[in-house]
Amino acid sequence: MSGRKETVLDLAKFVDKGVQVKLTGGRQVTGTLKGYDQLLNLVLDEAVEFLRDADDPLKTTDQTRRLGLIVCRGTAVMLVSPTDGTDEIANPFVQPDGA
């Protein structure tokens, strides 16, 4: 084994492509991945934040806020996923009200 640390994520294939990033605290942003490092600090261009619901801070709304060029600190990144090829589906584990 070499002394060099390898990251679990290979983000090179997402550079200059759209990504969705979920951060600790419930924030969610999308943008074009421009760069990253071994600590998972991300540079996103044309970033857009999805605003959270005032009544339930865990839910996002359709309202957005344009952020432009941002840096997401690696310690706050929880999830990185491509925006192309992903769709939101209904939760199959939600119980109907009558059950």
C-alpha positions, 0 to 999 in steps of 0.5 A: 500500500502506498502512503497516498490517500485515495478518495472514494469518489472519482469526481473527475468524470463530473468536471464541467457537468451538472451536479447536485450537492446536498450539504449538512444543515439541509441546504441543497445546491446545483451547478456545474462542477469546476473543480475539487480536491482530496478534502472534497471541497467543491467549486461550482459555477452557475450555482443555484440554491433551492430554498427551504420551506419556512414551516419545515426546514427539512423540505425544499421548495420550488423557490431558488436563489442564484449564487453564481460561483461558489466553494462548498467546503468538503466537511459540509458535503453530504451527497454529490450526484449528477443532474443528468440522468436522475429523476425524483420518484415517489417514496415507495415506503410511505404508508397510506393514511388508512394503513 
